[in-house]
Amino acid sequence: MPGSPVHTASTAVGEAAEGAFHALGGSIAAMANVAGSGAKTYEHVDTGFREEFQRLGRAAAGHAADRR
């Protein structure tokens, strides 16, 4: 509710959550592309997933550092 003590906090949380879900959606799409791209081997899929999870880990670490 505008003007309430929690309005600013709830707005900030909503914006942060939206950004997080947007980023996660992009990562899921990238992983789906790897899985559905006609990968010839399990190793190809594993490599693609590993790279995506590593990218997510670096991004999460960067966001955690920004919050300090």
Phi, psi and omega in degrees: 000125180303138179088351180280161181298335182263359183302310182297315181295316182292327176293316180296317179296317180299317180293319179294318180296319179299316179297319180295315180293326177296314179296318179296321178299319177296322179291320178297320178297318179296319179292323177296322178297319178297314183293326184259010186274010183080030179307136184275339183220159174297326180299322179297315179294315180301318179297314179298316179296316180300315180298320180292318178295324177295319178296317178298319179297318178295319180295318180295320179296322178295319178293322179295321179293325180294331184281346182280000000 
